[in-house]
Amino acid sequence: MESLISLLVTVIVLGLVFWLVWWVLGQIPLPEPFRTVAIVLLGLIAVLILLSLLFGWAPFPHLRLTR
C-alpha cells in the first residue's frame, strides 16, 4: 500500500511538471514546426516515464508496481 501511495504522488508530481513545461512551451513564441516537435517530444517522454513506472522499468525500485 505504501508503494502505491508513493507511486501516486510521483505520478501527480510528474504530471504537474510536464503540464508546467507544456504551458511554458505555449507561452514561448516558437515557430510552429518547432513548437509541434517540442510538444510531441514532451508527450513521448511523459508516456515513456509513465510506462516505466507502471511496468517496473524505472531505476527506482520503491516506485514499481511489479515485483
ChimeraX attribute file (.defattr): number of C-alpha atoms within 10 A of each C-alpha:
attribute: neighborCount
match mode: 1-to-1
recipient: residues
	/A:1	6
	/A:2	9
	/A:3	13
	/A:4	13
	/A:5	11
	/A:6	14
	/A:7	18
	/A:8	13
	/A:9	13
	/A:10	15
	/A:11	17
	/A:12	12
	/A:13	12
	/A:14	15
	/A:15	14
	/A:16	12
	/A:17	13
	/A:18	16
	/A:19	13
	/A:20	12
	/A:21	14
	/A:22	16
	/A:23	12
	/A:24	11
	/A:25	16
	/A:26	13
	/A:27	9
	/A:28	9
	/A:29	9
	/A:30	12
	/A:31	8
	/A:32	9
	/A:33	8
	/A:34	10
	/A:35	16
	/A:36	14
	/A:37	11
	/A:38	15
	/A:39	16
	/A:40	12
	/A:41	12
	/A:42	17
	/A:43	14
	/A:44	12
	/A:45	13
	/A:46	16
	/A:47	12
	/A:48	14
	/A:49	15
	/A:50	18
	/A:51	13
	/A:52	16
	/A:53	22
	/A:54	16
	/A:55	12
	/A:56	17
	/A:57	15
	/A:58	16
	/A:59	10
	/A:60	10
	/A:61	13
	/A:62	15
	/A:63	22
	/A:64	19
	/A:65	13
	/A:66	10
	/A:67	7
